[in-house]
Amino acid sequence: MNSEIQDYVRATARFLALPLDEAQVERVAVHLARTRSMVAALQAEPLHAEIEPAEVFCPAPFPPGDDPDAAAE
């Protein structure tokens, strides 16, 4: 296992006051290494903004009478 990732897990656990034994450090490091490899695969692909535009959040309007600020106007 990558000792750099294990060192990161230990340091982060200390910072967050999480008591991790070495077996737990190893398991967390395995998951982080897997995540790191998935990120590397995604970053290797040329994904341009026009390929898949982000959704724009548009909240639904509240029913009449639900907005207390509207009554003051």
N, CA, C and O atoms as a Tinker XYZ file with bonds, in Angstrom:
   292  protein
     1  N      0.850000   -1.182000    0.000000    73     2
     2  CA     0.000000    0.000000    0.000000    64     1     3
     3  C      0.889000    1.235000    0.000000    63     2     4     5
     4  O      2.001000    1.222000    0.528000    81     3
     5  N      0.392000    2.269000   -0.583000    73     3     6
     6  CA     1.115000    3.532000   -0.695000    64     5     7
     7  C      1.245000    4.180000    0.690000    63     6     8     9
     8  O      0.248000    4.536000    1.319000    81     7
     9  N      2.489000    4.325000    1.146000    73     7    10
    10  CA     2.696000    4.898000    2.487000    64     9    11
    11  C      2.297000    6.375000    2.537000    63    10    12    13
    12  O      1.958000    6.887000    3.604000    81    11
    13  N      2.333000    7.058000    1.396000    73    11    14
    14  CA     1.906000    8.463000    1.358000    64    13    15
    15  C      0.418000    8.572000    1.710000    63    14    16    17
    16  O      0.015000    9.467000    2.453000    81    15
    17  N     -0.379000    7.668000    1.179000    73    15    18
    18  CA    -1.817000    7.677000    1.474000    64    17    19
    19  C     -2.055000    7.311000    2.934000    63    18    20    21
    20  O     -2.889000    7.926000    3.599000    81    19
    21  N     -1.334000    6.319000    3.433000    73    19    22
    22  CA    -1.485000    5.944000    4.840000    64    21    23
    23  C     -1.081000    7.083000    5.763000    63    22    24    25
    24  O     -1.734000    7.317000    6.780000    81    23
    25  N     -0.011000    7.795000    5.422000    73    23    26
    26  CA     0.392000    8.957000    6.215000    64    25    27
    27  C     -0.701000   10.021000    6.208000    63    26    28    29
    28  O     -0.974000   10.647000    7.233000    81    27
    29  N     -1.321000   10.220000    5.056000    73    27    30
    30  CA    -2.408000   11.189000    4.949000    64    29    31
    31  C     -3.581000   10.771000    5.848000    63    30    32    33
    32  O     -4.158000   11.600000    6.553000    81    31
    33  N     -3.924000    9.484000    5.813000    73    31    34
    34  CA    -5.032000    8.978000    6.636000    64    33    35
    35  C     -4.720000    9.188000    8.117000    63    34    36    37
    36  O     -5.572000    9.648000    8.877000    81    35
    37  N     -3.505000    8.854000    8.520000    73    35    38
    38  CA    -3.126000    9.032000    9.930000    64    37    39
    39  C     -3.203000   10.498000   10.346000    63    38    40    41
    40  O     -3.740000   10.819000   11.406000    81    39
    41  N     -2.667000   11.384000    9.513000    73    39    42
    42  CA    -2.663000   12.811000    9.837000    64    41    43
    43  C     -4.086000   13.359000    9.914000    63    42    44    45
    44  O     -4.408000   14.135000   10.814000    81    43
    45  N     -4.920000   12.962000    8.986000    73    43    46
    46  CA    -6.300000   13.431000    8.977000    64    45    47
    47  C     -7.061000   12.899000   10.182000    63    46    48    49
    48  O     -7.847000   13.621000   10.796000    81    47
    49  N     -6.825000   11.637000   10.517000    73    47    50
    50  CA    -7.480000   11.052000   11.697000    64    49    51
    51  C     -7.060000   11.785000   12.964000    63    50    52    53
    52  O     -7.889000   12.050000   13.834000    81    51
    53  N     -5.767000   12.113000   13.071000    73    51    54
    54  CA    -5.314000   12.879000   14.246000    64    53    55
    55  C     -5.980000   14.243000   14.286000    63    54    56    57
    56  O     -6.441000   14.679000   15.341000    81    55
    57  N     -6.035000   14.917000   13.149000    73    55    58
    58  CA    -6.649000   16.241000   13.080000    64    57    59
    59  C     -8.114000   16.199000   13.506000    63    58    60    61
    60  O     -8.599000   17.102000   14.188000    81    59
    61  N     -8.815000   15.136000   13.096000    73    59    62
    62  CA   -10.240000   15.002000   13.422000    64    61    63
    63  C    -10.489000   14.281000   14.746000    63    62    64    65
    64  O    -11.635000   14.041000   15.127000    81    63
    65  N     -9.412000   13.941000   15.436000    73    63    66
    66  CA    -9.497000   13.216000   16.706000    64    65    67
    67  C    -10.242000   11.888000   16.551000    63    66    68    69
    68  O    -11.053000   11.512000   17.397000    81    67
    69  N     -9.950000   11.189000   15.455000    73    67    70
    70  CA   -10.547000    9.880000   15.215000    64    69    71
    71  C     -9.533000    8.806000   15.591000    63    70    72    73
    72  O     -8.460000    8.735000   14.992000    81    71
    73  N     -9.850000    7.986000   16.554000    73    71    74
    74  CA    -8.916000    6.929000   16.929000    64    73    75
    75  C     -8.970000    5.771000   15.931000    63    74    76    77
    76  O     -9.926000    4.995000   15.930000    81    75
    77  N     -7.945000    5.653000   15.082000    73    75    78
    78  CA    -7.879000    4.575000   14.101000    64    77    79
    79  C     -6.701000    3.669000   14.424000    63    78    80    81
    80  O     -5.585000    4.143000   14.636000    81    79
    81  N     -6.955000    2.359000   14.462000    73    79    82
    82  CA    -5.830000    1.440000   14.600000    64    81    83
    83  C     -5.238000    1.197000   13.200000    63    82    84    85
    84  O     -5.772000    1.689000   12.206000    81    83
    85  N     -4.159000    0.456000   13.131000    73    83    86
    86  CA    -3.464000    0.274000   11.854000    64    85    87
    87  C     -4.311000   -0.460000   10.823000    63    86    88    89
    88  O     -4.205000   -0.185000    9.628000    81    87
    89  N     -5.147000   -1.388000   11.270000    73    87    90
    90  CA    -6.029000   -2.097000   10.326000    64    89    91
    91  C     -7.039000   -1.127000    9.707000    63    90    92    93
    92  O     -7.337000   -1.208000    8.515000    81    91
    93  N     -7.558000   -0.218000   10.520000    73    91    94
    94  CA    -8.501000    0.776000   10.005000    64    93    95
    95  C     -7.808000    1.753000    9.066000    63    94    96    97
    96  O     -8.367000    2.132000    8.036000    81    95
    97  N     -6.590000    2.161000    9.419000    73    95    98
    98  CA    -5.820000    3.049000    8.541000    64    97    99
    99  C     -5.636000    2.378000    7.185000    63    98   100   101
   100  O     -5.797000    3.018000    6.147000    81    99
   101  N     -5.303000    1.103000    7.192000    73    99   102
   102  CA    -5.097000    0.356000    5.950000    64   101   103
   103  C     -6.372000    0.302000    5.112000    63   102   104   105
   104  O     -6.325000    0.511000    3.900000    81   103
   105  N     -7.506000    0.025000    5.747000    73   103   106
   106  CA    -8.778000   -0.058000    5.007000    64   105   107
   107  C     -9.157000    1.295000    4.407000    63   106   108   109
   108  O     -9.597000    1.363000    3.259000    81   107
   109  N     -8.990000    2.365000    5.174000    73   107   110
   110  CA    -9.302000    3.700000    4.646000    64   109   111
   111  C     -8.351000    4.033000    3.498000    63   110   112   113
   112  O     -8.767000    4.608000    2.492000    81   111
   113  N     -7.085000    3.677000    3.644000    73   111   114
   114  CA    -6.092000    3.948000    2.599000    64   113   115
   115  C     -6.423000    3.192000    1.314000    63   114   116   117
   116  O     -6.224000    3.718000    0.219000    81   115
   117  N     -6.920000    1.980000    1.439000    73   115   118
   118  CA    -7.316000    1.203000    0.251000    64   117   119
   119  C     -8.430000    1.931000   -0.495000    63   118   120   121
   120  O     -8.387000    2.038000   -1.720000    81   119
   121  N     -9.423000    2.431000    0.233000    73   119   122
   122  CA   -10.529000    3.153000   -0.408000    64   121   123
   123  C    -10.042000    4.457000   -1.043000    63   122   124   125
   124  O    -10.459000    4.803000   -2.148000    81   123
   125  N     -9.163000    5.177000   -0.349000    73   123   126
   126  CA    -8.641000    6.418000   -0.934000    64   125   127
   127  C     -7.812000    6.146000   -2.178000    63   126   128   129
   128  O     -7.881000    6.902000   -3.147000    81   127
   129  N     -7.034000    5.080000   -2.162000    73   127   130
   130  CA    -6.235000    4.723000   -3.346000    64   129   131
   131  C     -7.152000    4.391000   -4.517000    63   130   132   133
   132  O     -6.878000    4.770000   -5.656000    81   131
   133  N     -8.241000    3.683000   -4.233000    73   131   134
   134  CA    -9.206000    3.344000   -5.290000    64   133   135
   135  C     -9.852000    4.620000   -5.835000    63   134   136   137
   136  O    -10.004000    4.775000   -7.047000    81   135
   137  N    -10.226000    5.519000   -4.949000    73   135   138
   138  CA   -10.818000    6.789000   -5.381000    64   137   139
   139  C     -9.821000    7.595000   -6.207000    63   138   140   141
   140  O    -10.178000    8.194000   -7.221000    81   139
   141  N     -8.578000    7.601000   -5.764000    73   139   142
   142  CA    -7.536000    8.327000   -6.493000    64   141   143
   143  C     -7.374000    7.788000   -7.915000    63   142   144   145
   144  O     -7.191000    8.563000   -8.853000    81   143
   145  N     -7.440000    6.472000   -8.079000    73   143   146
   146  CA    -7.301000    5.893000   -9.420000    64   145   147
   147  C     -8.514000    6.223000  -10.291000    63   146   148   149
   148  O     -8.368000    6.426000  -11.496000    81   147
   149  N     -9.720000    6.279000   -9.691000    73   147   150
   150  CA   -10.903000    6.664000  -10.462000    64   149   151
   151  C    -10.806000    8.117000  -10.910000    63   150   152   153
   152  O    -11.177000    8.453000  -12.034000    81   151
   153  N    -10.305000    8.975000  -10.026000    73   151   154
   154  CA   -10.141000   10.390000  -10.370000    64   153   155
   155  C     -9.131000   10.546000  -11.503000    63   154   156   157
   156  O     -9.339000   11.340000  -12.420000    81   155
   157  N     -8.047000    9.793000  -11.436000    73   155   158
   158  CA    -7.026000    9.866000  -12.483000    64   157   159
   159  C     -7.615000    9.464000  -13.834000    63   158   160   161
   160  O     -7.313000   10.084000  -14.854000    81   159
   161  N     -8.451000    8.431000  -13.843000    73   159   162
   162  CA    -9.079000    8.000000  -15.096000    64   161   163
   163  C    -10.008000    9.073000  -15.641000    63   162   164   165
   164  O    -10.037000    9.311000  -16.848000    81   163
   165  N    -10.767000    9.722000  -14.766000    73   163   166
   166  CA   -11.666000   10.788000  -15.211000    64   165   167
   167  C    -10.902000   12.009000  -15.702000    63   166   168   169
   168  O    -11.282000   12.629000  -16.695000    81   167
   169  N     -9.829000   12.351000  -15.005000    73   167   170
   170  CA    -9.054000   13.523000  -15.411000    64   169   171
   171  C     -8.322000   13.300000  -16.725000    63   170   172   173
   172  O     -7.956000   14.263000  -17.399000    81   171
   173  N     -8.107000   12.052000  -17.094000    73   171   174
   174  CA    -7.412000   11.754000  -18.352000    64   173   175
   175  C     -8.309000   11.972000  -19.567000    63   174   176   177
   176  O     -7.812000   12.095000  -20.686000    81   175
   177  N     -9.607000   12.021000  -19.362000    73   175   178
   178  CA   -10.551000   12.213000  -20.457000    64   177   179
   179  C    -10.765000   13.695000  -20.737000    63   178   180   181
   180  O    -10.913000   14.491000  -19.810000    81   179
   181  N    -10.782000   14.066000  -22.012000    73   179   182
   182  CA   -11.052000   15.475000  -22.344000    64   181   183
   183  C    -12.554000   15.768000  -22.254000    63   182   184   185
   184  O    -13.290000   15.534000  -23.212000    81   183
   185  N    -13.000000   16.272000  -21.121000    73   183   186
   186  CA   -14.408000   16.592000  -20.928000    64   185   187
   187  C    -14.601000   18.105000  -21.021000    63   186   188   189
   188  O    -14.211000   18.859000  -20.130000    81   187
   189  N    -15.199000   18.510000  -22.100000    73   187   190
   190  CA   -15.432000   19.937000  -22.314000    64   189   191
   191  C    -16.838000   20.310000  -21.856000    63   190   192   193
   192  O    -17.726000   19.459000  -21.820000    81   191
   193  N    -17.037000   21.551000  -21.515000    73   191   194
   194  CA   -18.318000   22.010000  -20.967000    64   193   195
   195  C    -19.482000   21.747000  -21.917000    63   194   196   197
   196  O    -20.591000   21.467000  -21.464000    81   195
   197  N    -19.252000   21.831000  -23.215000    73   195   198
   198  CA   -20.352000   21.642000  -24.163000    64   197   199
   199  C    -20.766000   20.170000  -24.302000    63   198   200   201
   200  O    -21.818000   19.880000  -24.871000    81   199
   201  N    -19.962000   19.255000  -23.796000    73   199   202
   202  CA   -20.303000   17.836000  -23.884000    64   201   203
   203  C    -21.503000   17.523000  -23.002000    63   202   204   205
   204  O    -22.444000   16.864000  -23.444000    81   203
   205  N    -21.475000   17.983000  -21.776000    73   203   206
   206  CA   -22.590000   17.746000  -20.866000    64   205   207
   207  C    -22.760000   18.968000  -19.971000    63   206   208   209
   208  O    -22.130000   19.063000  -18.918000    81   207
   209  N    -23.610000   19.902000  -20.388000    73   207   210
   210  CA   -23.782000   21.115000  -19.585000    64   209   211
   211  C    -24.423000   20.802000  -18.234000    63   210   212   213
   212  O    -25.222000   19.874000  -18.100000    81   211
   213  N    -24.058000   21.582000  -17.269000    73   211   214
   214  CA   -24.613000   21.415000  -15.923000    64   213   215
   215  C    -26.063000   21.865000  -15.896000    63   214   216   217
   216  O    -26.467000   22.761000  -16.638000    81   215
   217  N    -26.825000   21.241000  -15.042000    73   215   218
   218  CA   -28.219000   21.641000  -14.848000    64   217   219
   219  C    -28.246000   22.994000  -14.131000    63   218   220   221
   220  O    -27.356000   23.304000  -13.339000    81   219
   221  N    -29.252000   23.774000  -14.411000    73   219   222
   222  CA   -29.452000   25.037000  -13.718000    64   221   223
   223  C    -30.616000   24.834000  -12.756000    63   222   224   225
   224  O    -31.715000   24.455000  -13.162000    81   223
   225  N    -30.362000   25.088000  -11.486000    73   223   226
   226  CA   -31.399000   24.898000  -10.476000    64   225   227
   227  C    -32.407000   26.030000  -10.543000    63   226   228   229
   228  O    -32.048000   27.200000  -10.415000    81   227
   229  N    -33.657000   25.682000  -10.743000    73   227   230
   230  CA   -34.760000   26.653000  -10.748000    64   229   231
   231  C    -35.806000   26.155000   -9.761000    63   230   232   233
   232  O    -36.567000   25.241000  -10.081000    81   231
   233  N    -35.856000   26.736000   -8.576000    73   231   234
   234  CA   -36.825000   26.247000   -7.589000    64   233   235
   235  C    -38.252000   26.524000   -8.043000    63   234   236   237
   236  O    -38.531000   27.524000   -8.705000    81   235
   237  N    -39.137000   25.624000   -7.675000    73   235   238
   238  CA   -40.548000   25.802000   -7.999000    64   237   239
   239  C    -41.100000   26.955000   -7.168000    63   238   240   241
   240  O    -40.683000   27.145000   -6.025000    81   239
   241  N    -42.026000   27.721000   -7.721000    73   239   242
   242  CA   -42.607000   28.819000   -6.938000    64   241   243
   243  C    -43.445000   28.261000   -5.790000    63   242   244   245
   244  O    -44.050000   27.194000   -5.902000    81   243
   245  N    -43.467000   28.993000   -4.702000    73   243   246
   246  CA   -44.285000   28.591000   -3.563000    64   245   247
   247  C    -45.741000   28.876000   -3.879000    63   246   248   249
   248  O    -46.051000   29.804000   -4.627000    81   247
   249  N    -46.637000   28.078000   -3.309000    73   247   250
   250  CA   -48.067000   28.359000   -3.510000    64   249   251
   251  C    -48.412000   29.726000   -2.903000    63   250   252   253
   252  O    -47.747000   30.160000   -1.964000    81   251
   253  N    -49.424000   30.399000   -3.415000    73   251   254
   254  CA   -49.813000   31.693000   -2.841000    64   253   255
   255  C    -50.123000   31.553000   -1.357000    63   254   256   257
   256  O    -50.741000   30.581000   -0.923000    81   255
   257  N    -49.682000   32.543000   -0.591000    73   255   258
   258  CA   -49.943000   32.557000    0.825000    64   257   259
   259  C    -48.844000   31.922000    1.666000    63   258   260   261
   260  O    -48.862000   32.040000    2.891000    81   259
   261  N    -47.885000   31.249000    1.028000    73   259   262
   262  CA   -46.789000   30.623000    1.776000    64   261   263
   263  C    -45.633000   31.578000    2.059000    63   262   264   265
   264  O    -44.791000   31.289000    2.909000    81   263
   265  N    -45.581000   32.694000    1.370000    73   263   266
   266  CA   -44.456000   33.622000    1.512000    64   265   267
   267  C    -44.871000   34.776000    2.425000    63   266   268   269
   268  O    -45.646000   35.632000    1.999000    81   267
   269  N    -44.379000   34.828000    3.670000    73   267   270
   270  CA   -44.795000   35.900000    4.587000    64   269   271
   271  C    -44.317000   37.268000    4.123000    63   270   272   273
   272  O    -44.934000   38.276000    4.466000    81   271
   273  N    -43.232000   37.333000    3.351000    73   271   274
   274  CA   -42.727000   38.629000    2.863000    64   273   275
   275  C    -43.645000   39.203000    1.785000    63   274   276   277
   276  O    -43.725000   40.422000    1.630000    81   275
   277  N    -44.334000   38.347000    1.045000    73   275   278
   278  CA   -45.218000   38.823000   -0.030000    64   277   279
   279  C    -46.418000   39.560000    0.549000    63   278   280   281
   280  O    -46.946000   40.463000   -0.099000    81   279
   281  N    -46.862000   39.200000    1.750000    73   279   282
   282  CA   -48.018000   39.857000    2.370000    64   281   283
   283  C    -47.694000   41.289000    2.769000    63   282   284   285
   284  O    -48.586000   42.134000    2.835000    81   283
   285  N    -46.416000   41.565000    3.036000    73   283   286
   286  CA   -46.029000   42.914000    3.462000    64   285   287
   287  C    -45.998000   43.890000    2.298000    63   286   288   289
   288  O    -46.013000   45.104000    2.504000    81   287
   289  N    -45.953000   43.373000    1.085000    73   287   290
   290  CA   -45.857000   44.271000   -0.087000    64   289   291
   291  C    -47.188000   44.838000   -0.495000    63   290   292
   292  O    -47.264000   45.604000   -1.457000    81   291
